[in-house]
Amino acid sequence: MKTDQIAGPRPLTNRETCVVLALLPFCIVDDFLLGNLIAGINQYVLTDYAKKALLIVGCLSTAPLRALVRRSFAAPDLPWHGAGWLNIHVLLFLAFLLLSGMLLHGTVLYLSFRLDLPAIAEIPKYNDDIVMYADLVLGLLLNAVAEEMFFRAVLIAVICRYVPNVGAGILIAALLFAAGHWSQGIVGTGAIVMFGVLYGYAYCLTRSIMLPILAHYIHNLFIFAP
């Protein structure tokens, strides 16, 4: 594969870097706060929605960020096929992301059971069907859009300002993505690093966050649906 087939986005300026650096600690700390200080599911999902909305606002807060995000929502552009949705290559690549995610999730469950690892933070259970279906349809979609927009489209662009190697930039962004989910324990966090690498690779390969968003949403739906 040619090296120019996997291309990081054009690095951003100091102002955009400051926006990302301001949002990163918030993404890491609130994961613990949500899981330990909020007992009710209604309060939990509303707080989580507010966090995701803040991420989206941050990603759209300056003109260069808005231009970057707008470009990132383009149709996938596969190096071996070209741009567009209606082709088998895009579906196969999406299937690869989903199957890889299911394999990682199954590995996490198996290792957590074998090692008897306790949960660091528990997500409250659904106690209302309306809340459950609204969260599964809208909440998980908001989560996928916000996290892919921030951790892939925006964060990788900022990292590429300081790290010229795209592969290293994808890995660093994946580590920070996992740091925002550290309450899932050491095994779960390790798996999320791999998710971050997969989604970051898919984004830089296709120049679009659409496939990572779809894979992220369907994976979360599989996990949280009763």
C-alpha positions as CSV (number, residue, x, y, z in Angstrom):
1,M,0.0,0.0,0.0
2,K,1.4,3.5,-0.9
3,T,2.3,5.7,2.1
4,D,0.1,8.5,0.8
5,Q,-3.0,6.3,1.0
6,I,-3.1,6.8,4.8
7,A,-2.9,10.6,5.3
8,G,-3.4,12.5,8.4
9,P,-5.4,15.8,8.3
10,R,-3.6,19.1,8.0
11,P,-2.4,20.2,11.4
12,L,-4.3,22.9,13.2
13,T,-3.1,26.2,14.9
14,N,-2.4,27.2,18.5
15,R,-6.0,28.2,19.0
16,E,-7.5,24.9,18.0
17,T,-4.8,23.1,20.1
18,C,-5.9,25.0,23.1
19,V,-9.5,24.0,22.6
20,V,-8.6,20.4,22.4
21,L,-6.3,20.6,25.5
22,A,-9.1,22.2,27.5
23,L,-11.6,19.4,26.6
24,L,-9.2,16.5,27.2
25,P,-9.1,16.6,31.0
26,F,-12.9,16.9,31.1
27,C,-13.2,13.8,29.0
28,I,-11.0,11.8,31.3
29,V,-12.3,13.0,34.7
30,D,-16.0,12.9,34.1
31,D,-15.9,9.1,33.2
32,F,-15.2,8.4,36.9
33,L,-17.7,11.1,38.1
34,L,-20.6,9.7,35.9
35,G,-20.1,6.2,37.2
36,N,-19.7,6.9,40.9
37,L,-21.6,10.0,41.8
38,I,-24.8,9.6,39.8
39,A,-27.0,6.8,40.8
40,G,-30.1,7.4,38.7
41,I,-30.2,6.5,35.0
42,N,-32.2,9.6,34.0
43,Q,-29.6,11.9,35.6
44,Y,-26.8,9.8,34.2
45,V,-28.0,10.0,30.6
46,L,-28.8,13.7,30.8
47,T,-25.3,14.4,32.2
48,D,-23.7,12.3,29.5
49,Y,-25.7,14.1,26.8
50,A,-24.5,17.4,28.2
51,K,-20.9,16.1,28.0
52,K,-21.3,15.0,24.4
53,A,-23.0,18.3,23.4
54,L,-20.0,20.1,24.9
55,L,-17.6,18.0,22.9
56,I,-19.5,18.9,19.7
57,V,-19.6,22.6,20.6
58,G,-15.9,22.5,21.2
59,C,-15.3,20.8,17.8
60,L,-17.2,23.5,16.1
61,S,-15.9,26.5,18.1
62,T,-13.6,28.0,15.5
63,A,-13.7,28.3,11.7
64,P,-10.7,25.9,11.1
65,L,-12.3,23.3,13.3
66,R,-15.7,23.7,11.5
67,A,-14.0,23.3,8.1
68,L,-12.1,20.2,9.4
69,V,-15.3,18.6,10.8
70,R,-17.2,19.4,7.6
71,R,-14.6,17.6,5.5
72,S,-14.6,14.7,7.9
73,F,-18.3,13.9,7.2
74,A,-17.6,13.3,3.5
75,A,-18.4,9.9,1.9
76,P,-15.7,7.3,2.5
77,D,-12.9,7.4,-0.1
78,L,-11.2,4.0,-0.3
79,P,-7.7,4.0,-1.9
80,W,-8.5,0.8,-3.9
81,H,-12.0,1.9,-5.0
82,G,-12.7,5.6,-4.7
83,A,-15.3,7.7,-3.0
84,G,-18.9,6.8,-2.5
85,W,-21.3,4.7,-0.4
86,L,-23.0,2.4,-2.8
87,N,-20.2,-0.2,-3.3
88,I,-19.4,-3.5,-1.7
89,H,-16.0,-2.3,-0.6
90,V,-17.4,0.1,1.9
91,L,-19.8,-2.5,3.3
92,L,-17.0,-5.0,3.6
93,F,-14.8,-2.5,5.4
94,L,-17.7,-1.7,7.8
95,A,-18.2,-5.4,8.4
96,F,-14.5,-5.7,9.2
97,L,-14.7,-2.9,11.8
98,L,-17.8,-4.5,13.4
99,L,-16.4,-8.0,13.5
100,S,-13.2,-6.7,15.0
101,G,-15.2,-4.9,17.6
102,M,-17.2,-7.9,18.5
103,L,-14.1,-10.0,18.8
104,L,-12.5,-7.4,21.1
105,H,-15.6,-7.2,23.2
106,G,-15.8,-11.0,23.6
107,T,-12.2,-11.1,24.6
108,V,-12.8,-8.4,27.3
109,L,-15.7,-10.4,28.7
110,Y,-13.8,-13.6,28.7
111,L,-10.7,-12.1,30.4
112,S,-12.8,-10.2,32.9
113,F,-14.5,-13.4,33.9
114,R,-11.4,-15.5,34.1
115,L,-9.5,-12.9,36.1
116,D,-12.5,-12.0,38.2
117,L,-11.9,-8.3,37.7
118,P,-14.2,-5.9,39.6
119,A,-15.9,-3.0,37.9
120,I,-14.5,0.4,38.8
121,A,-17.7,2.3,37.9
122,E,-21.1,0.9,37.3
123,I,-23.6,2.4,34.8
124,P,-27.1,2.6,36.3
125,K,-29.7,0.2,34.9
126,Y,-32.6,1.3,32.8
127,N,-35.8,1.5,34.8
128,D,-38.0,3.0,32.1
129,D,-38.7,1.8,28.6
130,I,-39.0,5.3,27.2
131,V,-35.6,6.3,28.6
132,M,-34.1,3.1,27.4
133,Y,-35.2,3.3,23.8
134,A,-34.5,7.0,23.6
135,D,-31.0,6.4,24.8
136,L,-30.4,3.4,22.5
137,V,-31.6,5.3,19.4
138,L,-30.6,8.9,20.1
139,G,-28.1,8.8,23.0
140,L,-25.8,6.2,21.6
141,L,-25.8,8.0,18.2
142,L,-25.0,11.3,19.9
143,N,-22.2,9.5,21.7
144,A,-20.7,8.0,18.5
145,V,-20.9,11.3,16.6
146,A,-19.3,13.3,19.4
147,E,-16.5,10.9,20.3
148,E,-15.5,10.2,16.7
149,M,-15.7,13.9,15.8
150,F,-13.4,14.8,18.8
151,F,-11.1,11.8,19.2
152,R,-10.6,11.1,15.5
153,A,-11.3,14.2,13.3
154,V,-10.1,16.9,15.7
155,L,-7.6,15.2,18.1
156,I,-5.6,13.4,15.3
157,A,-5.3,16.8,13.5
158,V,-3.9,18.4,16.6
159,I,-1.5,15.5,17.3
160,C,-0.3,15.6,13.7
161,R,1.0,19.1,14.4
162,Y,3.6,17.7,16.7
163,V,3.9,14.1,15.5
164,P,4.5,13.9,11.7
165,N,4.1,10.1,11.6
166,V,0.4,9.3,11.0
167,G,0.6,5.9,12.6
168,A,2.0,7.4,15.8
169,G,-0.7,10.0,15.8
170,I,-3.4,7.4,15.5
171,L,-1.9,5.5,18.4
172,I,-1.6,8.5,20.7
173,A,-5.2,9.5,19.9
174,A,-6.3,5.9,20.7
175,L,-4.5,6.1,24.1
176,L,-6.2,9.3,25.0
177,F,-9.5,7.8,23.8
178,A,-9.0,4.9,26.2
179,A,-8.0,7.3,29.0
180,G,-11.5,8.7,28.6
181,H,-12.9,5.3,29.4
182,W,-10.5,4.2,32.2
183,S,-13.3,3.3,34.6
184,Q,-13.9,0.2,32.5
185,G,-10.8,-1.4,34.1
186,I,-7.5,-2.4,32.8
187,V,-8.7,-5.1,30.3
188,G,-11.5,-2.9,29.0
189,T,-9.2,0.1,28.7
190,G,-6.7,-2.0,26.7
191,A,-9.4,-3.1,24.3
192,I,-10.5,0.5,23.9
193,V,-7.0,1.4,22.8
194,M,-7.4,-1.2,20.0
195,F,-10.8,0.3,19.1
196,G,-9.2,3.7,18.9
197,V,-6.5,2.4,16.6
198,L,-9.1,0.7,14.4
199,Y,-11.3,3.7,14.1
200,G,-8.4,6.1,13.7
201,Y,-7.0,3.9,10.9
202,A,-10.4,3.8,9.2
203,Y,-10.7,7.6,9.4
204,C,-7.2,8.3,8.0
205,L,-7.6,5.6,5.3
206,T,-11.0,6.7,4.1
207,R,-10.7,10.5,5.0
208,S,-14.1,10.2,6.6
209,I,-15.4,9.6,10.1
210,M,-18.7,8.2,8.7
211,L,-17.5,4.5,8.9
212,P,-16.1,4.9,12.4
213,I,-19.4,6.6,13.5
214,L,-21.5,3.7,12.1
215,A,-19.2,1.0,13.6
216,H,-19.1,2.9,17.0
217,Y,-22.9,3.2,17.1
218,I,-23.7,-0.3,16.1
219,H,-21.1,-1.7,18.5
220,N,-22.5,0.3,21.4
221,L,-26.0,-0.7,20.5
222,F,-25.0,-4.4,20.6
223,I,-23.5,-3.8,24.1
224,F,-26.3,-1.8,25.7
225,A,-29.4,-3.2,24.1
226,P,-31.2,-5.6,26.5
